[in-house]
């Protein structure tokens, strides 16, 4: 049963990162688009919702942070070996 549990965990993380992050990025794009101002015929910008735009930027920042932490997690042993840097808690270095 431990084998099945491991497979299900890998499947869940794969779905979350493989489909969840691009979907979250898409939601951020949609919010930024909805919050942006539209040009009027005379060239001035009208409308726009700053709160939606900033929420979209916040979602971009969350996606970027997840990607950065994922890269650091993958490279944690290399960083420890070459630079003696421990970014994560001690249990991550077994």
PDB file of N, CA, C and O in Angstrom:
ATOM      1  N   UNK A   1       0.807  -1.195   0.000  1.00  0.00           N
ATOM      2  CA  UNK A   1       0.000   0.000   0.000  1.00  0.00           C
ATOM      3  C   UNK A   1       0.860   1.272   0.000  1.00  0.00           C
ATOM      4  O   UNK A   1       0.413   2.319  -0.469  1.00  0.00           O
ATOM      5  N   UNK A   2       2.066   1.186   0.514  1.00  0.00           N
ATOM      6  CA  UNK A   2       2.938   2.348   0.517  1.00  0.00           C
ATOM      7  C   UNK A   2       3.261   2.780  -0.909  1.00  0.00           C
ATOM      8  O   UNK A   2       3.429   3.968  -1.182  1.00  0.00           O
ATOM      9  N   UNK A   3       3.347   1.814  -1.808  1.00  0.00           N
ATOM     10  CA  UNK A   3       3.622   2.085  -3.212  1.00  0.00           C
ATOM     11  C   UNK A   3       2.476   2.881  -3.841  1.00  0.00           C
ATOM     12  O   UNK A   3       2.715   3.838  -4.577  1.00  0.00           O
ATOM     13  N   UNK A   4       1.252   2.492  -3.557  1.00  0.00           N
ATOM     14  CA  UNK A   4       0.083   3.186  -4.100  1.00  0.00           C
ATOM     15  C   UNK A   4      -0.008   4.605  -3.531  1.00  0.00           C
ATOM     16  O   UNK A   4      -0.341   5.545  -4.252  1.00  0.00           O
ATOM     17  N   UNK A   5       0.285   4.752  -2.255  1.00  0.00           N
ATOM     18  CA  UNK A   5       0.265   6.071  -1.634  1.00  0.00           C
ATOM     19  C   UNK A   5       1.292   6.992  -2.282  1.00  0.00           C
ATOM     20  O   UNK A   5       1.014   8.168  -2.518  1.00  0.00           O
ATOM     21  N   UNK A   6       2.459   6.468  -2.565  1.00  0.00           N
ATOM     22  CA  UNK A   6       3.496   7.271  -3.217  1.00  0.00           C
ATOM     23  C   UNK A   6       3.065   7.697  -4.620  1.00  0.00           C
ATOM     24  O   UNK A   6       3.296   8.836  -5.027  1.00  0.00           O
ATOM     25  N   UNK A   7       2.448   6.794  -5.345  1.00  0.00           N
ATOM     26  CA  UNK A   7       1.975   7.121  -6.693  1.00  0.00           C
ATOM     27  C   UNK A   7       0.909   8.207  -6.633  1.00  0.00           C
ATOM     28  O   UNK A   7       0.915   9.129  -7.449  1.00  0.00           O
ATOM     29  N   UNK A   8      -0.004   8.105  -5.677  1.00  0.00           N
ATOM     30  CA  UNK A   8      -1.058   9.113  -5.555  1.00  0.00           C
ATOM     31  C   UNK A   8      -0.498  10.483  -5.171  1.00  0.00           C
ATOM     32  O   UNK A   8      -0.999  11.511  -5.628  1.00  0.00           O
ATOM     33  N   UNK A   9       0.517  10.496  -4.349  1.00  0.00           N
ATOM     34  CA  UNK A   9       1.147  11.774  -3.988  1.00  0.00           C
ATOM     35  C   UNK A   9       1.810  12.423  -5.196  1.00  0.00           C
ATOM     36  O   UNK A   9       1.670  13.627  -5.412  1.00  0.00           O
ATOM     37  N   UNK A  10       2.519  11.643  -5.971  1.00  0.00           N
ATOM     38  CA  UNK A  10       3.173  12.173  -7.171  1.00  0.00           C
ATOM     39  C   UNK A  10       2.125  12.663  -8.167  1.00  0.00           C
ATOM     40  O   UNK A  10       2.311  13.698  -8.807  1.00  0.00           O
ATOM     41  N   UNK A  11       1.035  11.929  -8.298  1.00  0.00           N
ATOM     42  CA  UNK A  11      -0.039  12.339  -9.189  1.00  0.00           C
ATOM     43  C   UNK A  11      -0.653  13.662  -8.737  1.00  0.00           C
ATOM     44  O   UNK A  11      -0.909  14.542  -9.558  1.00  0.00           O
ATOM     45  N   UNK A  12      -0.889  13.803  -7.441  1.00  0.00           N
ATOM     46  CA  UNK A  12      -1.493  15.029  -6.922  1.00  0.00           C
ATOM     47  C   UNK A  12      -0.572  16.238  -7.130  1.00  0.00           C
ATOM     48  O   UNK A  12      -1.033  17.301  -7.544  1.00  0.00           O
ATOM     49  N   UNK A  13       0.707  16.082  -6.849  1.00  0.00           N
ATOM     50  CA  UNK A  13       1.642  17.187  -7.046  1.00  0.00           C
ATOM     51  C   UNK A  13       1.776  17.510  -8.531  1.00  0.00           C
ATOM     52  O   UNK A  13       1.867  18.680  -8.904  1.00  0.00           O
ATOM     53  N   UNK A  14       1.788  16.499  -9.369  1.00  0.00           N
ATOM     54  CA  UNK A  14       1.864  16.725 -10.813  1.00  0.00           C
ATOM     55  C   UNK A  14       0.658  17.486 -11.333  1.00  0.00           C
ATOM     56  O   UNK A  14       0.799  18.390 -12.157  1.00  0.00           O
ATOM     57  N   UNK A  15      -0.528  17.125 -10.857  1.00  0.00           N
ATOM     58  CA  UNK A  15      -1.725  17.855 -11.279  1.00  0.00           C
ATOM     59  C   UNK A  15      -1.720  19.284 -10.754  1.00  0.00           C
ATOM     60  O   UNK A  15      -2.096  20.219 -11.462  1.00  0.00           O
ATOM     61  N   UNK A  16      -1.293  19.441  -9.519  1.00  0.00           N
ATOM     62  CA  UNK A  16      -1.276  20.773  -8.925  1.00  0.00           C
ATOM     63  C   UNK A  16      -0.299  21.694  -9.649  1.00  0.00           C
ATOM     64  O   UNK A  16      -0.655  22.815 -10.010  1.00  0.00           O
ATOM     65  N   UNK A  17       0.912  21.232  -9.859  1.00  0.00           N
ATOM     66  CA  UNK A  17       1.920  22.076 -10.505  1.00  0.00           C
ATOM     67  C   UNK A  17       1.786  22.084 -12.023  1.00  0.00           C
ATOM     68  O   UNK A  17       2.085  23.089 -12.668  1.00  0.00           O
ATOM     69  N   UNK A  18       1.345  20.985 -12.589  1.00  0.00           N
ATOM     70  CA  UNK A  18       1.248  20.890 -14.043  1.00  0.00           C
ATOM     71  C   UNK A  18       0.045  21.600 -14.615  1.00  0.00           C
ATOM     72  O   UNK A  18       0.119  22.150 -15.714  1.00  0.00           O
ATOM     73  N   UNK A  19      -1.061  21.602 -13.897  1.00  0.00           N
ATOM     74  CA  UNK A  19      -2.272  22.267 -14.376  1.00  0.00           C
ATOM     75  C   UNK A  19      -2.659  23.446 -13.499  1.00  0.00           C
ATOM     76  O   UNK A  19      -3.249  24.410 -13.987  1.00  0.00           O
ATOM     77  N   UNK A  20      -2.342  23.386 -12.227  1.00  0.00           N
ATOM     78  CA  UNK A  20      -2.772  24.418 -11.294  1.00  0.00           C
ATOM     79  C   UNK A  20      -2.047  25.740 -11.474  1.00  0.00           C
ATOM     80  O   UNK A  20      -2.675  26.798 -11.469  1.00  0.00           O
ATOM     81  N   UNK A  21      -0.724  25.689 -11.633  1.00  0.00           N
ATOM     82  CA  UNK A  21       0.026  26.944 -11.802  1.00  0.00           C
ATOM     83  C   UNK A  21      -0.304  27.660 -13.108  1.00  0.00           C
ATOM     84  O   UNK A  21      -0.492  28.876 -13.090  1.00  0.00           O
ATOM     85  N   UNK A  22      -0.381  26.964 -14.236  1.00  0.00           N
ATOM     86  CA  UNK A  22      -0.803  27.691 -15.444  1.00  0.00           C
ATOM     87  C   UNK A  22      -2.225  28.240 -15.336  1.00  0.00           C
ATOM     88  O   UNK A  22      -2.511  29.315 -15.864  1.00  0.00           O
ATOM     89  N   UNK A  23      -3.115  27.521 -14.663  1.00  0.00           N
ATOM     90  CA  UNK A  23      -4.474  28.032 -14.474  1.00  0.00           C
ATOM     91  C   UNK A  23      -4.469  29.264 -13.585  1.00  0.00           C
ATOM     92  O   UNK A  23      -5.192  30.225 -13.849  1.00  0.00           O
ATOM     93  N   UNK A  24      -3.662  29.241 -12.535  1.00  0.00           N
ATOM     94  CA  UNK A  24      -3.555  30.394 -11.654  1.00  0.00           C
ATOM     95  C   UNK A  24      -2.962  31.593 -12.395  1.00  0.00           C
ATOM     96  O   UNK A  24      -3.398  32.727 -12.196  1.00  0.00           O
ATOM     97  N   UNK A  25      -1.978  31.343 -13.238  1.00  0.00           N
ATOM     98  CA  UNK A  25      -1.401  32.408 -14.057  1.00  0.00           C
ATOM     99  C   UNK A  25      -2.453  32.986 -14.999  1.00  0.00           C
ATOM    100  O   UNK A  25      -2.513  34.198 -15.203  1.00  0.00           O
ATOM    101  N   UNK A  26      -3.281  32.114 -15.570  1.00  0.00           N
ATOM    102  CA  UNK A  26      -4.358  32.572 -16.449  1.00  0.00           C
ATOM    103  C   UNK A  26      -5.369  33.434 -15.714  1.00  0.00           C
ATOM    104  O   UNK A  26      -5.856  34.424 -16.261  1.00  0.00           O
ATOM    105  N   UNK A  27      -5.691  33.066 -14.477  1.00  0.00           N
ATOM    106  CA  UNK A  27      -6.590  33.885 -13.667  1.00  0.00           C
ATOM    107  C   UNK A  27      -5.963  35.261 -13.421  1.00  0.00           C
ATOM    108  O   UNK A  27      -6.651  36.280 -13.476  1.00  0.00           O
ATOM    109  N   UNK A  28      -4.667  35.282 -13.153  1.00  0.00           N
ATOM    110  CA  UNK A  28      -3.971  36.561 -12.969  1.00  0.00           C
ATOM    111  C   UNK A  28      -4.029  37.413 -14.222  1.00  0.00           C
ATOM    112  O   UNK A  28      -4.237  38.623 -14.141  1.00  0.00           O
ATOM    113  N   UNK A  29      -3.848  36.790 -15.385  1.00  0.00           N
ATOM    114  CA  UNK A  29      -3.931  37.534 -16.641  1.00  0.00           C
ATOM    115  C   UNK A  29      -5.329  38.105 -16.847  1.00  0.00           C
ATOM    116  O   UNK A  29      -5.491  39.244 -17.285  1.00  0.00           O
ATOM    117  N   UNK A  30      -6.323  37.304 -16.528  1.00  0.00           N
ATOM    118  CA  UNK A  30      -7.706  37.757 -16.681  1.00  0.00           C
ATOM    119  C   UNK A  30      -8.007  38.943 -15.758  1.00  0.00           C
ATOM    120  O   UNK A  30      -8.660  39.902 -16.168  1.00  0.00           O
ATOM    121  N   UNK A  31      -7.528  38.872 -14.516  1.00  0.00           N
ATOM    122  CA  UNK A  31      -7.771  39.958 -13.578  1.00  0.00           C
ATOM    123  C   UNK A  31      -7.062  41.245 -14.001  1.00  0.00           C
ATOM    124  O   UNK A  31      -7.623  42.334 -13.878  1.00  0.00           O
ATOM    125  N   UNK A  32      -5.847  41.123 -14.491  1.00  0.00           N
ATOM    126  CA  UNK A  32      -5.132  42.313 -14.962  1.00  0.00           C
ATOM    127  C   UNK A  32      -5.852  42.910 -16.164  1.00  0.00           C
ATOM    128  O   UNK A  32      -5.959  44.131 -16.281  1.00  0.00           O
ATOM    129  N   UNK A  33      -6.340  42.067 -17.047  1.00  0.00           N
ATOM    130  CA  UNK A  33      -7.084  42.558 -18.205  1.00  0.00           C
ATOM    131  C   UNK A  33      -8.385  43.231 -17.817  1.00  0.00           C
ATOM    132  O   UNK A  33      -8.743  44.259 -18.392  1.00  0.00           O
ATOM    133  N   UNK A  34      -9.098  42.670 -16.853  1.00  0.00           N
ATOM    134  CA  UNK A  34     -10.352  43.271 -16.405  1.00  0.00           C
ATOM    135  C   UNK A  34     -10.108  44.577 -15.659  1.00  0.00           C
ATOM    136  O   UNK A  34     -10.956  45.469 -15.674  1.00  0.00           O
ATOM    137  N   UNK A  35      -8.967  44.691 -15.014  1.00  0.00           N
ATOM    138  CA  UNK A  35      -8.673  45.890 -14.240  1.00  0.00           C
ATOM    139  C   UNK A  35      -8.037  47.011 -15.031  1.00  0.00           C
ATOM    140  O   UNK A  35      -7.905  48.127 -14.529  1.00  0.00           O
ATOM    141  N   UNK A  36      -7.641  46.731 -16.256  1.00  0.00           N
ATOM    142  CA  UNK A  36      -6.977  47.758 -17.061  1.00  0.00           C
ATOM    143  C   UNK A  36      -7.992  48.748 -17.620  1.00  0.00           C
ATOM    144  O   UNK A  36      -9.151  48.411 -17.862  1.00  0.00           O
ATOM    145  N   UNK A  37      -7.532  49.963 -17.816  1.00  0.00           N
ATOM    146  CA  UNK A  37      -8.385  51.022 -18.357  1.00  0.00           C
ATOM    147  C   UNK A  37      -8.496  50.889 -19.870  1.00  0.00           C
ATOM    148  O   UNK A  37      -7.567  50.436 -20.538  1.00  0.00           O
ATOM    149  N   UNK A  38      -9.643  51.288 -20.395  1.00  0.00           N
ATOM    150  CA  UNK A  38      -9.883  51.243 -21.844  1.00  0.00           C
ATOM    151  C   UNK A  38      -9.684  52.646 -22.435  1.00  0.00           C
ATOM    152  O   UNK A  38     -10.050  53.643 -21.812  1.00  0.00           O
ATOM    153  N   UNK A  39      -9.106  52.715 -23.631  1.00  0.00           N
ATOM    154  CA  UNK A  39      -8.938  54.042 -24.243  1.00  0.00           C
ATOM    155  C   UNK A  39     -10.267  54.561 -24.802  1.00  0.00           C
ATOM    156  O   UNK A  39     -11.019  53.823 -25.439  1.00  0.00           O
ATOM    157  N   UNK A  40     -10.533  55.824 -24.555  1.00  0.00           N
ATOM    158  CA  UNK A  40     -11.717  56.482 -25.106  1.00  0.00           C
ATOM    159  C   UNK A  40     -11.395  56.977 -26.517  1.00  0.00           C
ATOM    160  O   UNK A  40     -10.226  57.011 -26.902  1.00  0.00           O
ATOM    161  N   UNK A  41     -12.411  57.361 -27.292  1.00  0.00           N
ATOM    162  CA  UNK A  41     -12.135  57.853 -28.657  1.00  0.00           C
ATOM    163  C   UNK A  41     -11.210  59.073 -28.707  1.00  0.00           C
ATOM    164  O   UNK A  41     -10.532  59.299 -29.709  1.00  0.00           O
ATOM    165  N   UNK A  42     -11.185  59.853 -27.631  1.00  0.00           N
ATOM    166  CA  UNK A  42     -10.306  61.027 -27.651  1.00  0.00           C
ATOM    167  C   UNK A  42      -8.888  60.715 -27.166  1.00  0.00           C
ATOM    168  O   UNK A  42      -8.044  61.609 -27.102  1.00  0.00           O
ATOM    169  N   UNK A  43      -8.626  59.459 -26.827  1.00  0.00           N
ATOM    170  CA  UNK A  43      -7.284  59.045 -26.445  1.00  0.00           C
ATOM    171  C   UNK A  43      -7.049  58.972 -24.953  1.00  0.00           C
ATOM    172  O   UNK A  43      -5.993  58.503 -24.529  1.00  0.00           O
ATOM    173  N   UNK A  44      -7.988  59.414 -24.144  1.00  0.00           N
ATOM    174  CA  UNK A  44      -7.824  59.326 -22.698  1.00  0.00           C
ATOM    175  C   UNK A  44      -8.220  57.940 -22.218  1.00  0.00           C
ATOM    176  O   UNK A  44      -8.991  57.237 -22.871  1.00  0.00           O
ATOM    177  N   UNK A  45      -7.691  57.564 -21.088  1.00  0.00           N
ATOM    178  CA  UNK A  45      -8.016  56.260 -20.511  1.00  0.00           C
ATOM    179  C   UNK A  45      -9.196  56.406 -19.571  1.00  0.00           C
ATOM    180  O   UNK A  45      -9.214  57.284 -18.708  1.00  0.00           O
ATOM    181  N   UNK A  46     -10.174  55.544 -19.746  1.00  0.00           N
ATOM    182  CA  UNK A  46     -11.361  55.593 -18.895  1.00  0.00           C
ATOM    183  C   UNK A  46     -11.595  54.231 -18.253  1.00  0.00           C
ATOM    184  O   UNK A  46     -11.223  53.191 -18.796  1.00  0.00           O
ATOM    185  N   UNK A  47     -12.216  54.271 -17.092  1.00  0.00           N
ATOM    186  CA  UNK A  47     -12.576  53.032 -16.413  1.00  0.00           C
ATOM    187  C   UNK A  47     -11.366  52.362 -15.794  1.00  0.00           C
ATOM    188  O   UNK A  47     -10.364  53.008 -15.487  1.00  0.00           O
ATOM    189  N   UNK A  48     -11.476  51.086 -15.620  1.00  0.00           N
ATOM    190  CA  UNK A  48     -10.398  50.326 -15.010  1.00  0.00           C
ATOM    191  C   UNK A  48     -10.615  50.193 -13.522  1.00  0.00           C
ATOM    192  O   UNK A  48     -11.150  51.092 -12.873  1.00  0.00           O
ATOM    193  N   UNK A  49     -10.200  49.077 -12.997  1.00  0.00           N
ATOM    194  CA  UNK A  49     -10.343  48.805 -11.570  1.00  0.00           C
ATOM    195  C   UNK A  49      -8.960  48.454 -11.037  1.00  0.00           C
ATOM    196  O   UNK A  49      -8.412  47.397 -11.349  1.00  0.00           O
ATOM    197  N   UNK A  50      -8.413  49.335 -10.244  1.00  0.00           N
ATOM    198  CA  UNK A  50      -7.054  49.140  -9.731  1.00  0.00           C
ATOM    199  C   UNK A  50      -6.978  47.924  -8.812  1.00  0.00           C
ATOM    200  O   UNK A  50      -5.949  47.249  -8.775  1.00  0.00           O
ATOM    201  N   UNK A  51      -8.038  47.636  -8.075  1.00  0.00           N
ATOM    202  CA  UNK A  51      -8.015  46.498  -7.152  1.00  0.00           C
ATOM    203  C   UNK A  51      -7.871  45.180  -7.912  1.00  0.00           C
ATOM    204  O   UNK A  51      -7.114  44.305  -7.491  1.00  0.00           O
ATOM    205  N   UNK A  52      -8.586  45.031  -9.023  1.00  0.00           N
ATOM    206  CA  UNK A  52      -8.458  43.806  -9.827  1.00  0.00           C
ATOM    207  C   UNK A  52      -7.071  43.699 -10.431  1.00  0.00           C
ATOM    208  O   UNK A  52      -6.484  42.617 -10.477  1.00  0.00           O
ATOM    209  N   UNK A  53      -6.554  44.820 -10.892  1.00  0.00           N
ATOM    210  CA  UNK A  53      -5.212  44.813 -11.486  1.00  0.00           C
ATOM    211  C   UNK A  53      -4.154  44.409 -10.464  1.00  0.00           C
ATOM    212  O   UNK A  53      -3.271  43.606 -10.767  1.00  0.00           O
ATOM    213  N   UNK A  54      -4.240  44.966  -9.248  1.00  0.00           N
ATOM    214  CA  UNK A  54      -3.261  44.626  -8.223  1.00  0.00           C
ATOM    215  C   UNK A  54      -3.436  43.196  -7.729  1.00  0.00           C
ATOM    216  O   UNK A  54      -2.456  42.552  -7.354  1.00  0.00           O
ATOM    217  N   UNK A  55      -4.670  42.688  -7.722  1.00  0.00           N
ATOM    218  CA  UNK A  55      -4.884  41.283  -7.364  1.00  0.00           C
ATOM    219  C   UNK A  55      -4.252  40.362  -8.402  1.00  0.00           C
ATOM    220  O   UNK A  55      -3.688  39.322  -8.059  1.00  0.00           O
ATOM    221  N   UNK A  56      -4.349  40.747  -9.667  1.00  0.00           N
ATOM    222  CA  UNK A  56      -3.679  39.983 -10.722  1.00  0.00           C
ATOM    223  C   UNK A  56      -2.172  39.986 -10.555  1.00  0.00           C
ATOM    224  O   UNK A  56      -1.521  38.960 -10.750  1.00  0.00           O
ATOM    225  N   UNK A  57      -1.610  41.142 -10.192  1.00  0.00           N
ATOM    226  CA  UNK A  57      -0.165  41.224  -9.948  1.00  0.00           C
ATOM    227  C   UNK A  57       0.237  40.381  -8.743  1.00  0.00           C
ATOM    228  O   UNK A  57       1.308  39.774  -8.733  1.00  0.00           O
ATOM    229  N   UNK A  58      -0.615  40.345  -7.738  1.00  0.00           N
ATOM    230  CA  UNK A  58      -0.342  39.516  -6.567  1.00  0.00           C
ATOM    231  C   UNK A  58      -0.319  38.035  -6.948  1.00  0.00           C
ATOM    232  O   UNK A  58       0.526  37.280  -6.468  1.00  0.00           O
ATOM    233  N   UNK A  59      -1.234  37.632  -7.795  1.00  0.00           N
ATOM    234  CA  UNK A  59      -1.243  36.237  -8.254  1.00  0.00           C
ATOM    235  C   UNK A  59       0.012  35.941  -9.063  1.00  0.00           C
ATOM    236  O   UNK A  59       0.579  34.856  -8.935  1.00  0.00           O
ATOM    237  N   UNK A  60       0.461  36.883  -9.896  1.00  0.00           N
ATOM    238  CA  UNK A  60       1.730  36.707 -10.615  1.00  0.00           C
ATOM    239  C   UNK A  60       2.880  36.497  -9.639  1.00  0.00           C
ATOM    240  O   UNK A  60       3.735  35.637  -9.853  1.00  0.00           O
ATOM    241  N   UNK A  61       2.899  37.280  -8.574  1.00  0.00           N
ATOM    242  CA  UNK A  61       3.976  37.167  -7.585  1.00  0.00           C
ATOM    243  C   UNK A  61       3.933  35.810  -6.883  1.00  0.00           C
ATOM    244  O   UNK A  61       4.980  35.221  -6.613  1.00  0.00           O
ATOM    245  N   UNK A  62       2.744  35.314  -6.588  1.00  0.00           N
ATOM    246  CA  UNK A  62       2.618  33.996  -5.946  1.00  0.00           C
ATOM    247  C   UNK A  62       3.133  32.903  -6.874  1.00  0.00           C
ATOM    248  O   UNK A  62       3.872  32.018  -6.443  1.00  0.00           O
ATOM    249  N   UNK A  63       2.749  32.963  -8.133  1.00  0.00           N
ATOM    250  CA  UNK A  63       3.223  31.964  -9.103  1.00  0.00           C
ATOM    251  C   UNK A  63       4.745  32.037  -9.239  1.00  0.00           C
ATOM    252  O   UNK A  63       5.412  31.003  -9.283  1.00  0.00           O
ATOM    253  N   UNK A  64       5.288  33.233  -9.306  1.00  0.00           N
ATOM    254  CA  UNK A  64       6.742  33.386  -9.389  1.00  0.00           C
ATOM    255  C   UNK A  64       7.454  32.856  -8.159  1.00  0.00           C
ATOM    256  O   UNK A  64       8.511  32.235  -8.270  1.00  0.00           O
ATOM    257  N   UNK A  65       6.881  33.099  -6.982  1.00  0.00           N
ATOM    258  CA  UNK A  65       7.488  32.588  -5.746  1.00  0.00           C
ATOM    259  C   UNK A  65       7.457  31.065  -5.708  1.00  0.00           C
ATOM    260  O   UNK A  65       8.421  30.437  -5.270  1.00  0.00           O
ATOM    261  N   UNK A  66       6.369  30.471  -6.157  1.00  0.00           N
ATOM    262  CA  UNK A  66       6.287  29.004  -6.191  1.00  0.00           C
ATOM    263  C   UNK A  66       7.335  28.440  -7.137  1.00  0.00           C
ATOM    264  O   UNK A  66       7.970  27.434  -6.823  1.00  0.00           O
ATOM    265  N   UNK A  67       7.523  29.065  -8.278  1.00  0.00           N
ATOM    266  CA  UNK A  67       8.529  28.597  -9.230  1.00  0.00           C
ATOM    267  C   UNK A  67       9.925  28.740  -8.644  1.00  0.00           C
ATOM    268  O   UNK A  67      10.749  27.836  -8.784  1.00  0.00           O
ATOM    269  N   UNK A  68      10.203  29.861  -7.990  1.00  0.00           N
ATOM    270  CA  UNK A  68      11.525  30.073  -7.381  1.00  0.00           C
ATOM    271  C   UNK A  68      11.803  29.052  -6.277  1.00  0.00           C
ATOM    272  O   UNK A  68      12.896  28.490  -6.219  1.00  0.00           O
ATOM    273  N   UNK A  69      10.836  28.810  -5.411  1.00  0.00           N
ATOM    274  CA  UNK A  69      11.025  27.825  -4.335  1.00  0.00           C
ATOM    275  C   UNK A  69      11.206  26.430  -4.919  1.00  0.00           C
ATOM    276  O   UNK A  69      11.993  25.641  -4.397  1.00  0.00           O
ATOM    277  N   UNK A  70      10.489  26.115  -5.993  1.00  0.00           N
ATOM    278  CA  UNK A  70      10.642  24.800  -6.630  1.00  0.00           C
ATOM    279  C   UNK A  70      12.049  24.618  -7.198  1.00  0.00           C
ATOM    280  O   UNK A  70      12.645  23.552  -7.052  1.00  0.00           O
ATOM    281  N   UNK A  71      12.572  25.643  -7.836  1.00  0.00           N
ATOM    282  CA  UNK A  71      13.936  25.550  -8.376  1.00  0.00           C
ATOM    283  C   UNK A  71      14.954  25.401  -7.251  1.00  0.00           C
ATOM    284  O   UNK A  71      15.891  24.610  -7.358  1.00  0.00           O
ATOM    285  N   UNK A  72      14.772  26.161  -6.176  1.00  0.00           N
ATOM    286  CA  UNK A  72      15.689  26.028  -5.041  1.00  0.00           C
ATOM    287  C   UNK A  72      15.582  24.651  -4.396  1.00  0.00           C
ATOM    288  O   UNK A  72      16.588  24.109  -3.938  1.00  0.00           O
ATOM    289  N   UNK A  73      14.381  24.075  -4.351  1.00  0.00           N
ATOM    290  CA  UNK A  73      14.211  22.733  -3.786  1.00  0.00           C
ATOM    291  C   UNK A  73      14.952  21.698  -4.630  1.00  0.00           C
ATOM    292  O   UNK A  73      15.588  20.793  -4.091  1.00  0.00           O
ATOM    293  N   UNK A  74      14.868  21.833  -5.938  1.00  0.00           N
ATOM    294  CA  UNK A  74      15.555  20.893  -6.824  1.00  0.00           C
ATOM    295  C   UNK A  74      17.071  21.026  -6.676  1.00  0.00           C
ATOM    296  O   UNK A  74      17.788  20.026  -6.724  1.00  0.00           O
ATOM    297  N   UNK A  75      17.556  22.242  -6.499  1.00  0.00           N
ATOM    298  CA  UNK A  75      18.998  22.495  -6.436  1.00  0.00           C
ATOM    299  C   UNK A  75      19.539  22.521  -5.010  1.00  0.00           C
ATOM    300  O   UNK A  75      20.678  22.943  -4.807  1.00  0.00           O
ATOM    301  N   UNK A  76      18.770  22.087  -4.022  1.00  0.00           N
ATOM    302  CA  UNK A  76      19.203  22.227  -2.620  1.00  0.00           C
ATOM    303  C   UNK A  76      20.464  21.440  -2.314  1.00  0.00           C
ATOM    304  O   UNK A  76      21.315  21.933  -1.575  1.00  0.00           O
ATOM    305  N   UNK A  77      20.618  20.241  -2.850  1.00  0.00           N
ATOM    306  CA  UNK A  77      21.809  19.443  -2.583  1.00  0.00           C
ATOM    307  C   UNK A  77      23.051  20.064  -3.242  1.00  0.00           C
ATOM    308  O   UNK A  77      24.142  20.050  -2.672  1.00  0.00           O
ATOM    309  N   UNK A  78      22.864  20.602  -4.436  1.00  0.00           N
ATOM    310  CA  UNK A  78      23.973  21.253  -5.123  1.00  0.00           C
ATOM    311  C   UNK A  78      24.425  22.499  -4.375  1.00  0.00           C
ATOM    312  O   UNK A  78      25.623  22.742  -4.231  1.00  0.00           O
ATOM    313  N   UNK A  79      23.470  23.284  -3.903  1.00  0.00           N
ATOM    314  CA  UNK A  79      23.818  24.480  -3.126  1.00  0.00           C
ATOM    315  C   UNK A  79      24.521  24.112  -1.824  1.00  0.00           C
ATOM    316  O   UNK A  79      25.428  24.816  -1.379  1.00  0.00           O
ATOM    317  N   UNK A  80      24.104  23.017  -1.224  1.00  0.00           N
ATOM    318  CA  UNK A  80      24.762  22.574   0.002  1.00  0.00           C
ATOM    319  C   UNK A  80      26.179  22.078  -0.289  1.00  0.00           C
ATOM    320  O   UNK A  80      27.107  22.374   0.464  1.00  0.00           O
ATOM    321  N   UNK A  81      26.344  21.345  -1.352  1.00  0.00           N
ATOM    322  CA  UNK A  81      27.643  20.759  -1.670  1.00  0.00           C
ATOM    323  C   UNK A  81      28.668  21.829  -2.063  1.00  0.00           C
ATOM    324  O   UNK A  81      29.786  21.840  -1.548  1.00  0.00           O
ATOM    325  N   UNK A  82      28.288  22.717  -2.965  1.00  0.00           N
ATOM    326  CA  UNK A  82      29.257  23.679  -3.483  1.00  0.00           C
ATOM    327  C   UNK A  82      29.408  24.936  -2.630  1.00  0.00           C
ATOM    328  O   UNK A  82      30.505  25.485  -2.526  1.00  0.00           O
ATOM    329  N   UNK A  83      28.325  25.390  -2.026  1.00  0.00           N
ATOM    330  CA  UNK A  83      28.365  26.676  -1.319  1.00  0.00           C
ATOM    331  C   UNK A  83      28.093  26.556   0.175  1.00  0.00           C
ATOM    332  O   UNK A  83      28.177  27.549   0.897  1.00  0.00           O
ATOM    333  N   UNK A  84      27.773  25.372   0.644  1.00  0.00           N
ATOM    334  CA  UNK A  84      27.451  25.116   2.047  1.00  0.00           C
ATOM    335  C   UNK A  84      26.307  26.016   2.529  1.00  0.00           C
ATOM    336  O   UNK A  84      26.361  26.593   3.615  1.00  0.00           O
ATOM    337  N   UNK A  85      25.278  26.116   1.691  1.00  0.00           N
ATOM    338  CA  UNK A  85      24.093  26.917   2.002  1.00  0.00           C
ATOM    339  C   UNK A  85      22.921  25.980   2.233  1.00  0.00           C
ATOM    340  O   UNK A  85      22.598  25.159   1.374  1.00  0.00           O
ATOM    341  N   UNK A  86      22.284  26.100   3.389  1.00  0.00           N
ATOM    342  CA  UNK A  86      21.063  25.344   3.682  1.00  0.00           C
ATOM    343  C   UNK A  86      19.882  26.305   3.647  1.00  0.00           C
ATOM    344  O   UNK A  86      19.699  27.113   4.557  1.00  0.00           O
ATOM    345  N   UNK A  87      19.095  26.210   2.605  1.00  0.00           N
ATOM    346  CA  UNK A  87      17.948  27.091   2.440  1.00  0.00           C
ATOM    347  C   UNK A  87      16.730  26.543   3.168  1.00  0.00           C
ATOM    348  O   UNK A  87      15.933  27.303   3.719  1.00  0.00           O
ATOM    349  N   UNK A  88      16.591  25.242   3.167  1.00  0.00           N
ATOM    350  CA  UNK A  88      15.442  24.579   3.776  1.00  0.00           C
ATOM    351  C   UNK A  88      15.834  23.949   5.113  1.00  0.00           C
ATOM    352  O   UNK A  88      17.024  23.843   5.412  1.00  0.00           O
ATOM    353  N   UNK A  89      14.860  23.531   5.921  1.00  0.00           N
ATOM    354  CA  UNK A  89      15.177  22.898   7.216  1.00  0.00           C
ATOM    355  C   UNK A  89      16.019  21.642   7.038  1.00  0.00           C
ATOM    356  O   UNK A  89      16.160  21.109   5.937  1.00  0.00           O
ATOM    357  N   UNK A  90      16.570  21.189   8.155  1.00  0.00           N
ATOM    358  CA  UNK A  90      17.519  20.079   8.136  1.00  0.00           C
ATOM    359  C   UNK A  90      16.924  18.780   7.581  1.00  0.00           C
ATOM    360  O   UNK A  90      17.650  17.983   6.987  1.00  0.00           O
ATOM    361  N   UNK A  91      15.611  18.552   7.764  1.00  0.00           N
ATOM    362  CA  UNK A  91      15.026  17.287   7.301  1.00  0.00           C
ATOM    363  C   UNK A  91      15.028  17.167   5.772  1.00  0.00           C
ATOM    364  O   UNK A  91      14.818  16.073   5.249  1.00  0.00           O
ATOM    365  N   UNK A  92      15.256  18.248   5.060  1.00  0.00           N
ATOM    366  CA  UNK A  92      15.258  18.204   3.605  1.00  0.00           C
ATOM    367  C   UNK A  92      16.569  17.678   3.032  1.00  0.00           C
ATOM    368  O   UNK A  92      16.669  17.469   1.823  1.00  0.00           O
ATOM    369  N   UNK A  93      17.575  17.459   3.878  1.00  0.00           N
ATOM    370  CA  UNK A  93      18.907  17.081   3.388  1.00  0.00           C
ATOM    371  C   UNK A  93      19.286  15.683   3.829  1.00  0.00           C
ATOM    372  O   UNK A  93      20.338  15.491   4.438  1.00  0.00           O
ATOM    373  N   UNK A  94      18.460  14.718   3.535  1.00  0.00           N
ATOM    374  CA  UNK A  94      18.776  13.324   3.921  1.00  0.00           C
ATOM    375  C   UNK A  94      19.416  12.587   2.781  1.00  0.00           C
ATOM    376  O   UNK A  94      19.749  11.410   2.917  1.00  0.00           O
TER     377      UNK A  94
END
